[in-house]
Amino acid sequence: EEAEELLTEFCERYSESRFLPDQGQLDALWSRVSVLYGCVLHPGPIVHAMMMQLRWPKGEQHWQPRLRALCALEFFHNKGAVGSEIFNAVGRRGVEVIRRLIAVPECQEKAMSIITLFGKDGFADDGDSGQEALPVSSSMPVQRVELDGEAAVGMADLLDLPLAGQPTAASSTPAIKPIPPPPGASPSSSGELPDLL
């Protein structure tokens, strides 16, 4: 409830001549948001309050509260671990709501900037899920697989990778090198791992 009041006050109380928040207003908001976060150690109440401000209620004609919420969200992104946690939680829950704000000319630039930040933070850009995408390492082996007659690219199963020194079929998949024994230990001739305890 406090988070809702705080964000309602920030987003809905503005001057008609100056609707964009200034640095002082953003700093004051962050100060209060970080105290609220410190009370619950979870972004849930803040995220819920932010989502209420980002959604466009039926009959609402004012775009300024949505723009101020977008400004606050972008500001949170640059406020360390807590700010990033709040930003990412809003992204998981509300990326579609923010995408809809791109259609509002006054909110378009800020909404697109936030969508871009979501992309940099690993969010899927599939339009529906709003779920966090798994990061993909460029050093992971990738293989083509066939799913219902269609080719797809997927990550290679590490259990299917051959060990170094084993013959491989004509494959572009790299071999896994076995871990050498620790210094002072001699490898057993049977291929079993030595007892280190």
C-alpha atoms as one frame of an Amber mdcrd trajectory, in Angstrom:
protein
   0.000   0.000   0.000   2.838   2.406   0.801   4.483   1.639  -2.528   1.219
   2.361  -4.353   0.815   5.676  -2.550   4.417   6.620  -3.224   4.288   5.887
  -6.950   0.815   7.377  -7.339   2.062  10.590  -5.739   5.181  10.641  -7.942
   3.433   9.789 -11.208   0.138  11.633 -10.867   1.213  14.876  -9.194   2.985
  17.052 -11.706   2.849  20.507 -13.159   1.149  20.791 -16.554   4.039  22.936
 -17.735   6.684  20.539 -16.371   5.541  16.946 -16.435   8.991  15.301 -16.800
  10.555  14.565 -13.408  13.796  16.385 -12.613  16.849  14.838 -10.965  15.774
  15.965  -7.489  12.361  14.307  -7.842  13.921  11.080  -9.114  16.471  11.059
  -6.282  13.739  11.660  -3.688  11.649   8.837  -5.194  14.624   6.472  -5.180
  15.379   7.316  -1.563  11.863   6.346  -0.529  11.706   3.285  -2.807  14.983
   1.930  -1.445  13.685   2.323   2.133  10.506   0.427   1.168  12.575  -2.278
  -0.485  14.729  -2.499   2.653  11.619  -3.201   4.737  10.532  -6.246   2.720
  13.728  -7.222   0.858  11.624  -8.086  -2.170  10.629  -5.980  -5.183   7.025
  -7.284  -5.288   5.138  -4.327  -3.753   7.160  -1.790  -5.732   6.722  -3.746
  -8.969   2.960  -4.011  -8.385   2.711  -0.265  -7.787   4.813   0.452 -10.893
   2.601  -1.817 -13.007  -0.477   0.059 -11.788   1.064   3.310 -13.044   2.202
   1.866 -16.389  -1.176   0.372 -17.276  -3.600   2.630 -19.101  -6.962   2.466
 -17.309 -10.106   2.653 -19.430 -11.272   6.187 -19.850  -7.905   7.638 -18.783
  -6.714  10.354 -21.129  -3.526  11.504 -19.418  -0.264  10.081 -20.741   1.914
  12.063 -18.285   1.680   9.531 -15.386   2.800   6.736 -17.731   5.738   8.833
 -18.947   6.761   9.674 -15.371   6.584   5.952 -14.469   8.803   5.146 -17.464
  11.289   7.812 -16.341  11.358   6.321 -12.842  11.821   2.801 -14.207  14.742
   3.901 -16.373  16.243   5.689 -13.352  15.940   2.504 -11.251  17.909   0.581
 -13.877  20.989   2.653 -13.060  20.712   2.361  -9.264  22.783  -0.728  -8.524
  21.626  -4.199  -7.579  18.343  -3.187  -5.921  17.370  -0.896  -8.785  18.232
  -3.595 -11.322  16.188  -6.151  -9.394  13.144  -3.865  -9.482  13.742  -3.002
 -13.156  14.084  -6.680 -14.140  11.016  -7.710 -12.140   8.955  -5.050 -13.930
  10.395  -6.334 -17.201   9.341  -9.905 -16.469   5.841  -8.799 -15.569   5.211
  -5.806 -17.762   7.193  -5.810 -20.969   3.949  -6.008 -22.988   2.445  -3.062
 -21.104   5.542  -1.015 -21.907   5.451  -2.122 -25.559   1.902  -0.759 -25.785
   3.170   2.613 -24.588   5.324   2.841 -27.726   2.079   3.670 -29.549   1.657
   6.801 -27.399   3.669   9.519 -29.183   4.666  11.297 -25.951   5.859   8.024
 -24.349   7.341   6.398 -27.435  10.989   7.410 -27.013  11.193   6.480 -23.317
   9.302   3.190 -23.810  11.609   2.200 -26.665  14.643   3.071 -24.540  13.376
   0.800 -21.747  12.586  -2.049 -24.158  16.160  -1.710 -25.427  17.453  -1.921
 -21.847  15.352  -5.055 -21.309  17.045  -6.539 -24.379  20.491  -5.748 -22.976
  19.491  -7.392 -19.697  18.532 -10.625 -21.443  14.794 -10.382 -21.959  13.199
 -12.220 -24.831  11.843 -10.046 -27.576   9.130 -12.483 -28.610   6.217 -10.183
 -27.933   4.116 -12.497 -25.764   5.865 -14.062 -22.861   7.573 -11.225 -21.059
   9.721 -13.965 -19.558  13.396 -13.637 -18.938  15.508 -15.245 -21.646  18.359
 -17.499 -20.725  21.745 -16.046 -21.557  23.611 -17.898 -24.279  27.370 -18.089
 -24.164  29.142 -17.775 -27.491  31.641 -20.420 -26.333  28.951 -23.103 -25.865
  28.801 -25.674 -28.667  25.722 -25.330 -30.817  24.216 -28.115 -32.873  21.457
 -28.333 -35.420  18.622 -30.669 -34.498  15.515 -31.736 -36.360  12.146 -31.153
 -34.681   9.073 -32.436 -36.509  10.838 -32.164 -39.841  12.110 -28.625 -39.235
  15.724 -27.755 -38.545  16.401 -25.903 -35.318  19.519 -24.709 -33.572  20.047
 -25.886 -30.026  22.725 -26.206 -27.418  24.739 -29.425 -27.578  24.207 -31.809
 -24.685  27.507 -31.951 -22.823  26.950 -35.669 -22.150  27.021 -36.280 -25.902
  30.411 -34.614 -26.385  33.311 -37.042 -26.943  36.312 -37.111 -24.633  39.644
 -35.912 -26.001  41.523 -38.690 -27.738  38.384 -40.635 -28.643  37.640 -40.958
 -32.337  34.759 -38.768 -33.433  32.537 -38.878 -36.447  32.891 -35.973 -38.816
  31.603 -33.508 -36.289  32.270 -29.878 -35.643  31.586 -30.425 -31.939  34.751
 -29.962 -29.865  35.966 -32.766 -27.613  36.068 -32.425 -23.843  39.517 -32.829
 -22.348  39.687 -35.005 -19.238  40.664 -33.297 -15.997  44.271 -34.111 -15.098
  44.944 -35.694 -11.710  45.883 -33.309  -8.895  49.591 -32.695  -8.294  51.192
 -35.570  -6.439  48.497 -38.078  -7.391  49.257 -40.756  -9.936  46.570 -41.775
 -12.376  45.451 -45.344 -11.838  46.043 -47.789 -14.676  42.504 -49.134 -14.457
  41.060 -45.779 -15.432  39.391 -45.318 -12.057  39.770 -42.088 -10.211  42.282
 -42.179  -7.340  40.960 -41.937  -3.795  41.889 -38.422  -2.665  40.488 -38.653
   0.851
